[in-house]
Amino acid sequence: MPMSSPPSSTPTGTAAQVPAVMVEGLSHQYPASRPRRRPARGAADSPPAPAVQPRALDDITLSIPTGEIFAVLGPNGGGKTTLFRILTNLLRPTAGTVNVLGHDVRDNPAKVRQELGVVFQMPGLDVALTARENLTHQGHLYGLRGQPLRQRIDELLAYFGMADHADDFVAGFSGGMRRRVEVAKALLHEPRVLLLDEPSTGLDPGGRADLWGYLTQLRQRRGLTIVLTTHLMDEADRCDRLAILSQGKLIALGTPDALKARIGGDVITVEPGGGQDTAGICDRIARAFAPWPTAGAPRVVGNRIVMQREHGPAFIPTLSQHIGPDIRSISVGRPTLEDVFLHLTGHRLWDDQTAAV
């Protein structure tokens, strides 16, 4: 879909002198819930000890420069939502500080809200209103009125390819159209930082490609800083840098290419035949071809064996000959962010289920 030029804004000189987002020593622990149970007959009528609640965030420190597209990658329950809620001033952290363009989210929440545009994972549009009406009511919340508001709405709807649907009811929009209106709504007051929580949720591949086209152009032409949470590897791969969260901890921070370079070789995956002893085959491979690169030794992941090795394609014939007929397939490829997560945690992204949120 062709795009018009992004709506203009007037950034101030101070924005380039401080990080868009600065997080230092951030931790959060939700209150422990006290289990409800009837005491045993004859037992003292005292409440049971509360359960120990793990930290949703544990000493997170990171900095996001202005003009960057930055992803927070992690599994459901890894801490992404808690971080998002703290950034948007919906939740006060247990410890640490968060600054948006130099403004502390605790001490100056009104200024932080003015600098932020936010798109939540859950839909935020009133489907009984038109696209224009949704944006008009949003503008009123920020004190926008009259011709300046109408002009801003027209510019945004035109940029996102929604001008012809401005007066159509949102109830009839596809998921991709609704998401475009939601991003337009978040940009209405001309924020300098855009936060998106799982922005591709519910979008088909075409809708995702359109959304990323708009976001990339907004960053390039307006210098907008874009921070998003995601559990999708390909989405994180599009970003300038990313932070990987697991069980509330920051386990990696860097560009996608730099993180993948930490693997130190090609990734080889072996799928044993049905009924084979996967753990036994893994042990045979580990002993036969030692030594292995750091954290690259064979490991069982699900019903497959994963390892890292330099010159993987050349290694495949030797590996296949050693294993013999006990395998169904062997594949080799360059490292992905999924491999990085496995390399750092020992398990796949979707296996990392924790009590953190």
BALOBA-1460 file (C-alpha; in Angstrom, 3 decimals):
// residues 357
<rec num="1" residu="m" x="0.000" y="0.000" z="0.000"/>
<rec num="2" residu="p" x="1.527" y="3.385" z="-0.953"/>
<rec num="3" residu="m" x="2.349" y="5.712" z="1.914"/>
<rec num="4" residu="s" x="2.171" y="9.479" z="2.084"/>
<rec num="5" residu="s" x="4.864" y="11.399" z="3.912"/>
<rec num="6" residu="p" x="4.742" y="11.049" z="7.695"/>
<rec num="7" residu="p" x="3.037" y="13.950" z="9.463"/>
<rec num="8" residu="s" x="5.534" y="16.540" z="10.550"/>
<rec num="9" residu="s" x="6.564" y="17.305" z="14.092"/>
<rec num="10" residu="t" x="8.937" y="19.729" z="15.714"/>
<rec num="11" residu="p" x="11.423" y="17.893" z="17.953"/>
<rec num="12" residu="t" x="13.225" y="19.941" z="20.538"/>
<rec num="13" residu="g" x="16.984" y="20.146" z="20.791"/>
<rec num="14" residu="t" x="17.116" y="18.465" z="24.176"/>
<rec num="15" residu="a" x="15.755" y="15.168" z="22.838"/>
<rec num="16" residu="a" x="19.029" y="14.326" z="21.089"/>
<rec num="17" residu="q" x="21.082" y="15.004" z="24.217"/>
<rec num="18" residu="v" x="19.483" y="12.407" z="26.457"/>
<rec num="19" residu="p" x="18.409" y="8.800" z="25.844"/>
<rec num="20" residu="a" x="14.816" y="8.297" z="24.804"/>
<rec num="21" residu="v" x="14.489" y="5.733" z="27.598"/>
<rec num="22" residu="m" x="16.865" y="5.065" z="30.488"/>
<rec num="23" residu="v" x="16.207" y="2.166" z="32.862"/>
<rec num="24" residu="e" x="18.525" y="1.685" z="35.848"/>
<rec num="25" residu="g" x="18.391" y="-1.075" z="38.461"/>
<rec num="26" residu="l" x="14.712" y="-1.718" z="37.770"/>
<rec num="27" residu="s" x="13.058" y="-4.432" z="39.824"/>
<rec num="28" residu="h" x="9.457" y="-5.273" z="40.534"/>
<rec num="29" residu="q" x="7.875" y="-7.871" z="42.748"/>
<rec num="30" residu="y" x="4.134" y="-8.302" z="42.877"/>
<rec num="31" residu="p" x="2.553" y="-8.747" z="46.325"/>
<rec num="32" residu="a" x="2.410" y="-12.375" z="47.361"/>
<rec num="33" residu="s" x="-1.083" y="-13.822" z="47.509"/>
<rec num="34" residu="r" x="-2.123" y="-15.465" z="50.758"/>
<rec num="35" residu="p" x="-3.631" y="-18.915" z="50.147"/>
<rec num="36" residu="r" x="-7.172" y="-19.354" z="51.354"/>
<rec num="37" residu="r" x="-7.817" y="-22.580" z="53.202"/>
<rec num="38" residu="r" x="-9.742" y="-23.647" z="56.257"/>
<rec num="39" residu="p" x="-7.428" y="-24.510" z="59.204"/>
<rec num="40" residu="a" x="-7.439" y="-28.115" z="60.397"/>
<rec num="41" residu="r" x="-9.643" y="-28.939" z="63.364"/>
<rec num="42" residu="g" x="-7.840" y="-28.053" z="66.560"/>
<rec num="43" residu="a" x="-5.123" y="-26.064" z="64.780"/>
<rec num="44" residu="a" x="-4.342" y="-22.503" z="65.806"/>
<rec num="45" residu="d" x="-6.501" y="-20.008" z="63.925"/>
<rec num="46" residu="s" x="-3.580" y="-18.189" z="62.296"/>
<rec num="47" residu="p" x="-3.263" y="-17.314" z="58.618"/>
<rec num="48" residu="p" x="-0.911" y="-19.444" z="56.523"/>
<rec num="49" residu="a" x="2.359" y="-17.911" z="55.411"/>
<rec num="50" residu="p" x="2.093" y="-16.107" z="52.089"/>
<rec num="51" residu="a" x="3.591" y="-17.787" z="49.057"/>
<rec num="52" residu="v" x="6.935" y="-16.501" z="47.847"/>
<rec num="53" residu="q" x="6.394" y="-14.471" z="44.693"/>
<rec num="54" residu="p" x="9.314" y="-14.404" z="42.244"/>
<rec num="55" residu="r" x="10.445" y="-11.066" z="40.879"/>
<rec num="56" residu="a" x="8.693" y="-10.077" z="37.681"/>
<rec num="57" residu="l" x="11.715" y="-7.861" z="36.916"/>
<rec num="58" residu="d" x="15.125" y="-8.339" z="38.501"/>
<rec num="59" residu="d" x="17.655" y="-5.479" z="38.350"/>
<rec num="60" residu="i" x="17.131" y="-4.418" z="34.723"/>
<rec num="61" residu="t" x="19.444" y="-1.728" z="33.318"/>
<rec num="62" residu="l" x="19.343" y="-0.558" z="29.706"/>
<rec num="63" residu="s" x="19.425" y="2.604" z="27.609"/>
<rec num="64" residu="i" x="17.559" y="3.322" z="24.359"/>
<rec num="65" residu="p" x="18.933" y="6.182" z="22.205"/>
<rec num="66" residu="t" x="16.581" y="8.540" z="20.407"/>
<rec num="67" residu="g" x="15.602" y="7.487" z="16.915"/>
<rec num="68" residu="e" x="16.088" y="3.753" z="17.534"/>
<rec num="69" residu="i" x="13.677" y="0.903" z="16.904"/>
<rec num="70" residu="f" x="14.149" y="-1.246" z="19.998"/>
<rec num="71" residu="a" x="12.517" y="-4.574" z="20.879"/>
<rec num="72" residu="v" x="12.025" y="-6.272" z="24.212"/>
<rec num="73" residu="l" x="11.939" y="-9.964" z="23.302"/>
<rec num="74" residu="g" x="10.813" y="-12.659" z="25.661"/>
<rec num="75" residu="p" x="8.278" y="-15.411" z="26.319"/>
<rec num="76" residu="n" x="4.875" y="-14.906" z="27.837"/>
<rec num="77" residu="g" x="5.613" y="-14.465" z="31.525"/>
<rec num="78" residu="g" x="9.187" y="-13.267" z="30.975"/>
<rec num="79" residu="g" x="8.626" y="-9.735" z="32.307"/>
<rec num="80" residu="k" x="7.788" y="-7.798" z="29.116"/>
<rec num="81" residu="t" x="4.328" y="-6.702" z="30.229"/>
<rec num="82" residu="t" x="5.566" y="-5.558" z="33.626"/>
<rec num="83" residu="l" x="8.266" y="-3.450" z="31.981"/>
<rec num="84" residu="f" x="5.697" y="-2.001" z="29.549"/>
<rec num="85" residu="r" x="3.345" y="-1.097" z="32.393"/>
<rec num="86" residu="i" x="6.135" y="0.660" z="34.275"/>
<rec num="87" residu="l" x="7.216" y="2.606" z="31.174"/>
<rec num="88" residu="t" x="3.640" y="3.773" z="30.645"/>
<rec num="89" residu="n" x="3.295" y="4.766" z="34.325"/>
<rec num="90" residu="l" x="0.576" y="2.202" z="34.997"/>
<rec num="91" residu="l" x="2.706" y="0.465" z="37.615"/>
<rec num="92" residu="r" x="5.190" y="1.740" z="40.181"/>
<rec num="93" residu="p" x="8.374" y="-0.346" z="40.369"/>
<rec num="94" residu="t" x="9.629" y="-1.896" z="43.578"/>
<rec num="95" residu="a" x="13.118" y="-0.479" z="42.987"/>
<rec num="96" residu="g" x="15.114" y="1.397" z="40.376"/>
<rec num="97" residu="t" x="14.410" y="4.346" z="38.098"/>
<rec num="98" residu="v" x="12.910" y="4.874" z="34.638"/>
<rec num="99" residu="n" x="13.377" y="8.080" z="32.663"/>
<rec num="100" residu="v" x="11.728" y="9.051" z="29.374"/>
<rec num="101" residu="l" x="13.626" y="11.843" z="27.592"/>
<rec num="102" residu="g" x="15.057" y="12.875" z="30.940"/>
<rec num="103" residu="h" x="11.758" y="12.846" z="32.860"/>
<rec num="104" residu="d" x="11.352" y="10.412" z="35.745"/>
<rec num="105" residu="v" x="8.154" y="8.395" z="35.401"/>
<rec num="106" residu="r" x="7.477" y="8.692" z="39.135"/>
<rec num="107" residu="d" x="8.323" y="12.352" z="39.664"/>
<rec num="108" residu="n" x="6.927" y="13.797" z="36.434"/>
<rec num="109" residu="p" x="4.241" y="11.440" z="35.113"/>
<rec num="110" residu="a" x="2.314" y="14.170" z="33.250"/>
<rec num="111" residu="k" x="5.370" y="15.146" z="31.212"/>
<rec num="112" residu="v" x="6.160" y="11.485" z="30.484"/>
<rec num="113" residu="r" x="2.626" y="10.899" z="29.201"/>
<rec num="114" residu="q" x="3.007" y="13.871" z="26.877"/>
<rec num="115" residu="e" x="6.199" y="12.396" z="25.414"/>
<rec num="116" residu="l" x="4.741" y="8.908" z="24.942"/>
<rec num="117" residu="g" x="2.381" y="7.442" z="22.385"/>
<rec num="118" residu="v" x="1.107" y="4.042" z="23.485"/>
<rec num="119" residu="v" x="-0.486" y="1.169" z="21.576"/>
<rec num="120" residu="f" x="-1.627" y="-1.600" z="23.895"/>
<rec num="121" residu="q" x="-1.950" y="-5.226" z="22.889"/>
<rec num="122" residu="m" x="-5.657" y="-5.226" z="23.683"/>
<rec num="123" residu="p" x="-7.726" y="-3.191" z="21.191"/>
<rec num="124" residu="g" x="-8.307" y="0.378" z="22.333"/>
<rec num="125" residu="l" x="-10.801" y="1.611" z="19.734"/>
<rec num="126" residu="d" x="-14.534" y="2.145" z="20.186"/>
<rec num="127" residu="v" x="-15.980" y="0.016" z="17.385"/>
<rec num="128" residu="a" x="-19.284" y="1.909" z="17.539"/>
<rec num="129" residu="l" x="-17.503" y="5.089" z="16.394"/>
<rec num="130" residu="t" x="-15.835" y="6.004" z="13.113"/>
<rec num="131" residu="a" x="-12.067" y="6.266" z="12.694"/>
<rec num="132" residu="r" x="-12.343" y="10.079" z="12.748"/>
<rec num="133" residu="e" x="-14.491" y="10.051" z="15.892"/>
<rec num="134" residu="n" x="-12.033" y="7.796" z="17.718"/>
<rec num="135" residu="l" x="-9.179" y="10.188" z="16.941"/>
<rec num="136" residu="t" x="-11.266" y="13.246" z="17.801"/>
<rec num="137" residu="h" x="-12.023" y="11.962" z="21.297"/>
<rec num="138" residu="q" x="-8.356" y="11.056" z="21.777"/>
<rec num="139" residu="g" x="-7.374" y="14.585" z="20.784"/>
<rec num="140" residu="h" x="-9.755" y="16.056" z="23.338"/>
<rec num="141" residu="l" x="-7.981" y="14.095" z="26.084"/>
<rec num="142" residu="y" x="-4.787" y="15.953" z="25.185"/>
<rec num="143" residu="g" x="-6.478" y="19.359" z="24.976"/>
<rec num="144" residu="l" x="-6.540" y="19.497" z="21.162"/>
<rec num="145" residu="r" x="-9.483" y="21.305" z="19.552"/>
<rec num="146" residu="g" x="-10.720" y="22.937" z="16.384"/>
<rec num="147" residu="q" x="-8.887" y="23.246" z="13.102"/>
<rec num="148" residu="p" x="-5.459" y="22.099" z="14.395"/>
<rec num="149" residu="l" x="-7.027" y="18.851" z="15.593"/>
<rec num="150" residu="r" x="-8.974" y="18.306" z="12.364"/>
<rec num="151" residu="q" x="-5.850" y="18.926" z="10.293"/>
<rec num="152" residu="r" x="-3.799" y="16.550" z="12.408"/>
<rec num="153" residu="i" x="-6.444" y="13.814" z="12.080"/>
<rec num="154" residu="d" x="-6.595" y="14.251" z="8.301"/>
<rec num="155" residu="e" x="-2.787" y="14.046" z="8.036"/>
<rec num="156" residu="l" x="-2.559" y="10.877" z="10.088"/>
<rec num="157" residu="l" x="-5.432" y="9.069" z="8.391"/>
<rec num="158" residu="a" x="-3.952" y="9.938" z="4.996"/>
<rec num="159" residu="y" x="-0.507" y="8.710" z="6.035"/>
<rec num="160" residu="f" x="-1.875" y="5.370" z="7.222"/>
<rec num="161" residu="g" x="-3.978" y="4.899" z="4.089"/>
<rec num="162" residu="m" x="-7.258" y="5.378" z="5.945"/>
<rec num="163" residu="a" x="-8.486" y="8.666" z="4.448"/>
<rec num="164" residu="d" x="-11.174" y="6.892" z="2.413"/>
<rec num="165" residu="h" x="-12.400" y="5.144" z="5.577"/>
<rec num="166" residu="a" x="-12.252" y="8.127" z="7.930"/>
<rec num="167" residu="d" x="-16.034" y="8.207" z="8.394"/>
<rec num="168" residu="d" x="-16.585" y="4.439" z="8.364"/>
<rec num="169" residu="f" x="-17.379" y="2.609" z="11.585"/>
<rec num="170" residu="v" x="-14.444" y="0.749" z="13.118"/>
<rec num="171" residu="a" x="-16.655" y="-2.329" z="13.585"/>
<rec num="172" residu="g" x="-16.279" y="-3.044" z="9.865"/>
<rec num="173" residu="f" x="-12.477" y="-2.735" z="9.780"/>
<rec num="174" residu="s" x="-10.036" y="-5.604" z="9.376"/>
<rec num="175" residu="g" x="-7.403" y="-6.238" z="12.049"/>
<rec num="176" residu="g" x="-4.749" y="-4.430" z="10.029"/>
<rec num="177" residu="m" x="-6.971" y="-1.372" z="9.499"/>
<rec num="178" residu="r" x="-7.777" y="-1.195" z="13.191"/>
<rec num="179" residu="r" x="-4.114" y="-1.390" z="14.121"/>
<rec num="180" residu="r" x="-3.286" y="1.467" z="11.755"/>
<rec num="181" residu="v" x="-5.971" y="3.621" z="13.362"/>
<rec num="182" residu="e" x="-4.639" y="2.718" z="16.810"/>
<rec num="183" residu="v" x="-1.116" y="3.822" z="15.862"/>
<rec num="184" residu="a" x="-2.540" y="7.026" z="14.372"/>
<rec num="185" residu="k" x="-4.397" y="7.609" z="17.628"/>
<rec num="186" residu="a" x="-1.172" y="7.147" z="19.613"/>
<rec num="187" residu="l" x="0.648" y="9.695" z="17.401"/>
<rec num="188" residu="l" x="-2.071" y="12.344" z="17.516"/>
<rec num="189" residu="h" x="-0.440" y="14.492" z="20.226"/>
<rec num="190" residu="e" x="2.968" y="14.304" z="18.491"/>
<rec num="191" residu="p" x="4.892" y="12.184" z="21.024"/>
<rec num="192" residu="r" x="8.595" y="11.568" z="20.534"/>
<rec num="193" residu="v" x="8.539" y="7.978" z="21.815"/>
<rec num="194" residu="l" x="6.089" y="5.343" z="20.576"/>
<rec num="195" residu="l" x="5.508" y="2.244" z="22.726"/>
<rec num="196" residu="l" x="3.809" y="-0.803" z="21.219"/>
<rec num="197" residu="d" x="2.877" y="-3.931" z="23.163"/>
<rec num="198" residu="e" x="2.935" y="-6.993" z="20.868"/>
<rec num="199" residu="p" x="1.972" y="-4.861" z="17.835"/>
<rec num="200" residu="s" x="1.545" y="-7.776" z="15.404"/>
<rec num="201" residu="t" x="-1.016" y="-9.622" z="17.517"/>
<rec num="202" residu="g" x="-3.961" y="-10.642" z="15.344"/>
<rec num="203" residu="l" x="-2.430" y="-9.393" z="12.083"/>
<rec num="204" residu="d" x="-1.971" y="-11.504" z="8.971"/>
<rec num="205" residu="p" x="1.403" y="-11.397" z="7.156"/>
<rec num="206" residu="g" x="0.240" y="-8.584" z="4.870"/>
<rec num="207" residu="g" x="-0.954" y="-6.499" z="7.800"/>
<rec num="208" residu="r" x="2.328" y="-7.041" z="9.613"/>
<rec num="209" residu="a" x="4.341" y="-5.991" z="6.570"/>
<rec num="210" residu="d" x="2.232" y="-2.826" z="6.162"/>
<rec num="211" residu="l" x="2.617" y="-1.930" z="9.836"/>
<rec num="212" residu="w" x="6.394" y="-2.303" z="9.704"/>
<rec num="213" residu="g" x="6.550" y="-0.175" z="6.586"/>
<rec num="214" residu="y" x="4.800" y="2.665" z="8.393"/>
<rec num="215" residu="l" x="6.932" y="2.313" z="11.522"/>
<rec num="216" residu="t" x="10.202" y="2.258" z="9.596"/>
<rec num="217" residu="q" x="9.268" y="5.369" z="7.645"/>
<rec num="218" residu="l" x="8.221" y="7.195" z="10.834"/>
<rec num="219" residu="r" x="11.623" y="6.478" z="12.354"/>
<rec num="220" residu="q" x="13.548" y="7.472" z="9.221"/>
<rec num="221" residu="r" x="11.729" y="10.709" z="8.435"/>
<rec num="222" residu="r" x="10.626" y="11.912" z="11.856"/>
<rec num="223" residu="g" x="13.316" y="10.496" z="14.101"/>
<rec num="224" residu="l" x="10.616" y="8.826" z="16.187"/>
<rec num="225" residu="t" x="11.899" y="6.398" z="18.827"/>
<rec num="226" residu="i" x="9.945" y="3.134" z="18.706"/>
<rec num="227" residu="v" x="9.986" y="0.620" z="21.551"/>
<rec num="228" residu="l" x="8.027" y="-2.604" z="21.241"/>
<rec num="229" residu="t" x="7.541" y="-5.829" z="23.148"/>
<rec num="230" residu="t" x="7.322" y="-9.056" z="21.201"/>
<rec num="231" residu="h" x="7.656" y="-12.822" z="21.406"/>
<rec num="232" residu="l" x="8.129" y="-13.093" z="17.625"/>
<rec num="233" residu="m" x="11.701" y="-13.701" z="16.471"/>
<rec num="234" residu="d" x="11.261" y="-12.256" z="12.988"/>
<rec num="235" residu="e" x="9.792" y="-9.066" z="14.448"/>
<rec num="236" residu="a" x="12.747" y="-8.626" z="16.806"/>
<rec num="237" residu="d" x="15.087" y="-9.242" z="13.853"/>
<rec num="238" residu="r" x="13.763" y="-6.069" z="12.170"/>
<rec num="239" residu="c" x="14.878" y="-3.847" z="15.055"/>
<rec num="240" residu="d" x="18.093" y="-1.886" z="15.518"/>
<rec num="241" residu="r" x="18.706" y="-3.491" z="18.910"/>
<rec num="242" residu="l" x="16.876" y="-5.731" z="21.316"/>
<rec num="243" residu="a" x="16.856" y="-6.821" z="24.921"/>
<rec num="244" residu="i" x="16.075" y="-10.458" z="25.722"/>
<rec num="245" residu="l" x="14.196" y="-11.091" z="28.972"/>
<rec num="246" residu="s" x="13.812" y="-14.458" z="30.641"/>
<rec num="247" residu="q" x="12.282" y="-15.024" z="34.076"/>
<rec num="248" residu="g" x="12.444" y="-11.309" z="34.774"/>
<rec num="249" residu="k" x="16.160" y="-11.012" z="34.036"/>
<rec num="250" residu="l" x="17.956" y="-9.233" z="31.201"/>
<rec num="251" residu="i" x="19.998" y="-12.020" z="29.629"/>
<rec num="252" residu="a" x="21.216" y="-10.274" z="26.460"/>
<rec num="253" residu="l" x="21.318" y="-6.823" z="24.889"/>
<rec num="254" residu="g" x="22.583" y="-5.852" z="21.426"/>
<rec num="255" residu="t" x="21.928" y="-5.815" z="17.709"/>
<rec num="256" residu="p" x="20.361" y="-8.930" z="16.179"/>
<rec num="257" residu="d" x="23.558" y="-9.656" z="14.225"/>
<rec num="258" residu="a" x="25.804" y="-9.220" z="17.271"/>
<rec num="259" residu="l" x="23.642" y="-11.528" z="19.364"/>
<rec num="260" residu="k" x="23.615" y="-14.200" z="16.657"/>
<rec num="261" residu="a" x="27.404" y="-13.921" z="16.362"/>
<rec num="262" residu="r" x="27.648" y="-15.096" z="19.990"/>
<rec num="263" residu="i" x="26.646" y="-18.591" z="18.856"/>
<rec num="264" residu="g" x="30.099" y="-19.121" z="17.346"/>
<rec num="265" residu="g" x="29.195" y="-21.549" z="14.569"/>
<rec num="266" residu="d" x="26.454" y="-23.145" z="12.510"/>
<rec num="267" residu="v" x="23.431" y="-24.659" z="14.226"/>
<rec num="268" residu="i" x="22.890" y="-28.353" z="13.537"/>
<rec num="269" residu="t" x="19.627" y="-30.097" z="14.396"/>
<rec num="270" residu="v" x="19.264" y="-33.873" z="14.482"/>
<rec num="271" residu="e" x="15.868" y="-35.569" z="14.594"/>
<rec num="272" residu="p" x="16.173" y="-39.221" z="15.643"/>
<rec num="273" residu="g" x="13.904" y="-41.853" z="14.165"/>
<rec num="274" residu="g" x="10.753" y="-42.913" z="15.962"/>
<rec num="275" residu="g" x="11.346" y="-44.952" z="19.097"/>
<rec num="276" residu="q" x="15.062" y="-44.087" z="19.265"/>
<rec num="277" residu="d" x="16.837" y="-43.151" z="22.500"/>
<rec num="278" residu="t" x="17.295" y="-39.423" z="21.880"/>
<rec num="279" residu="a" x="19.306" y="-38.853" z="25.056"/>
<rec num="280" residu="g" x="21.554" y="-41.815" z="24.253"/>
<rec num="281" residu="i" x="22.231" y="-40.575" z="20.715"/>
<rec num="282" residu="c" x="22.968" y="-37.099" z="22.090"/>
<rec num="283" residu="d" x="25.508" y="-38.544" z="24.518"/>
<rec num="284" residu="r" x="27.187" y="-40.554" z="21.732"/>
<rec num="285" residu="i" x="27.558" y="-37.445" z="19.578"/>
<rec num="286" residu="a" x="28.913" y="-35.382" z="22.475"/>
<rec num="287" residu="r" x="31.601" y="-37.960" z="23.295"/>
<rec num="288" residu="a" x="32.558" y="-38.765" z="19.719"/>
<rec num="289" residu="f" x="33.166" y="-35.194" z="18.545"/>
<rec num="290" residu="a" x="34.482" y="-33.432" z="21.645"/>
<rec num="291" residu="p" x="35.688" y="-30.810" z="22.335"/>
<rec num="292" residu="w" x="32.754" y="-28.498" z="21.607"/>
<rec num="293" residu="p" x="32.588" y="-24.689" z="21.576"/>
<rec num="294" residu="t" x="31.384" y="-23.072" z="24.782"/>
<rec num="295" residu="a" x="27.664" y="-23.870" z="25.268"/>
<rec num="296" residu="g" x="27.697" y="-25.530" z="21.827"/>
<rec num="297" residu="a" x="27.677" y="-29.156" z="22.929"/>
<rec num="298" residu="p" x="24.721" y="-31.311" z="21.854"/>
<rec num="299" residu="r" x="21.605" y="-30.999" z="23.969"/>
<rec num="300" residu="v" x="18.138" y="-32.513" z="23.789"/>
<rec num="301" residu="v" x="15.442" y="-29.966" z="22.972"/>
<rec num="302" residu="g" x="11.999" y="-31.533" z="22.704"/>
<rec num="303" residu="n" x="12.488" y="-34.625" z="20.538"/>
<rec num="304" residu="r" x="15.516" y="-33.196" z="18.706"/>
<rec num="305" residu="i" x="19.234" y="-32.799" z="19.351"/>
<rec num="306" residu="v" x="20.694" y="-29.321" z="18.822"/>
<rec num="307" residu="m" x="24.403" y="-28.403" z="18.662"/>
<rec num="308" residu="q" x="26.712" y="-25.696" z="17.315"/>
<rec num="309" residu="r" x="29.731" y="-26.402" z="15.152"/>
<rec num="310" residu="e" x="32.063" y="-24.441" z="12.883"/>
<rec num="311" residu="h" x="31.744" y="-25.352" z="9.192"/>
<rec num="312" residu="g" x="28.467" y="-27.145" z="9.823"/>
<rec num="313" residu="p" x="27.759" y="-28.276" z="6.231"/>
<rec num="314" residu="a" x="31.152" y="-30.005" z="5.992"/>
<rec num="315" residu="f" x="30.511" y="-31.737" z="9.317"/>
<rec num="316" residu="i" x="27.165" y="-33.274" z="8.285"/>
<rec num="317" residu="p" x="28.509" y="-36.324" z="6.333"/>
<rec num="318" residu="t" x="30.806" y="-37.312" z="9.204"/>
<rec num="319" residu="l" x="28.000" y="-36.892" z="11.738"/>
<rec num="320" residu="s" x="25.533" y="-38.857" z="9.626"/>
<rec num="321" residu="q" x="27.981" y="-41.715" z="9.134"/>
<rec num="322" residu="h" x="28.654" y="-41.913" z="12.876"/>
<rec num="323" residu="i" x="24.986" y="-41.966" z="13.883"/>
<rec num="324" residu="g" x="23.962" y="-44.389" z="11.161"/>
<rec num="325" residu="p" x="20.339" y="-45.285" z="10.502"/>
<rec num="326" residu="d" x="19.067" y="-44.013" z="13.870"/>
<rec num="327" residu="i" x="18.065" y="-40.600" z="12.501"/>
<rec num="328" residu="r" x="15.157" y="-39.191" z="10.530"/>
<rec num="329" residu="s" x="16.780" y="-35.924" z="9.448"/>
<rec num="330" residu="i" x="19.750" y="-33.607" z="9.919"/>
<rec num="331" residu="s" x="19.564" y="-29.881" z="9.162"/>
<rec num="332" residu="v" x="22.117" y="-27.087" z="9.341"/>
<rec num="333" residu="g" x="21.735" y="-23.305" z="9.201"/>
<rec num="334" residu="r" x="23.071" y="-19.976" z="10.347"/>
<rec num="335" residu="p" x="22.065" y="-18.951" z="13.885"/>
<rec num="336" residu="t" x="18.718" y="-17.277" z="14.477"/>
<rec num="337" residu="l" x="17.454" y="-15.317" z="17.485"/>
<rec num="338" residu="e" x="15.643" y="-18.487" z="18.504"/>
<rec num="339" residu="d" x="19.033" y="-20.222" z="18.622"/>
<rec num="340" residu="v" x="20.402" y="-17.327" z="20.675"/>
<rec num="341" residu="f" x="17.647" y="-17.746" z="23.253"/>
<rec num="342" residu="l" x="18.285" y="-21.494" z="23.415"/>
<rec num="343" residu="h" x="22.032" y="-20.889" z="23.665"/>
<rec num="344" residu="l" x="21.612" y="-18.478" z="26.597"/>
<rec num="345" residu="t" x="18.871" y="-20.233" z="28.564"/>
<rec num="346" residu="g" x="19.071" y="-23.904" z="27.610"/>
<rec num="347" residu="h" x="15.457" y="-24.030" z="26.435"/>
<rec num="348" residu="r" x="13.252" y="-22.674" z="23.689"/>
<rec num="349" residu="l" x="11.409" y="-19.379" z="23.976"/>
<rec num="350" residu="w" x="7.968" y="-20.970" z="24.172"/>
<rec num="351" residu="d" x="9.144" y="-23.385" z="26.883"/>
<rec num="352" residu="d" x="10.066" y="-20.517" z="29.235"/>
<rec num="353" residu="q" x="6.931" y="-20.357" z="31.357"/>
<rec num="354" residu="t" x="7.407" y="-18.495" z="34.640"/>
<rec num="355" residu="a" x="5.423" y="-16.729" z="37.282"/>
<rec num="356" residu="a" x="6.644" y="-13.348" z="36.065"/>
<rec num="357" residu="v" x="4.366" y="-11.287" z="33.835"/>
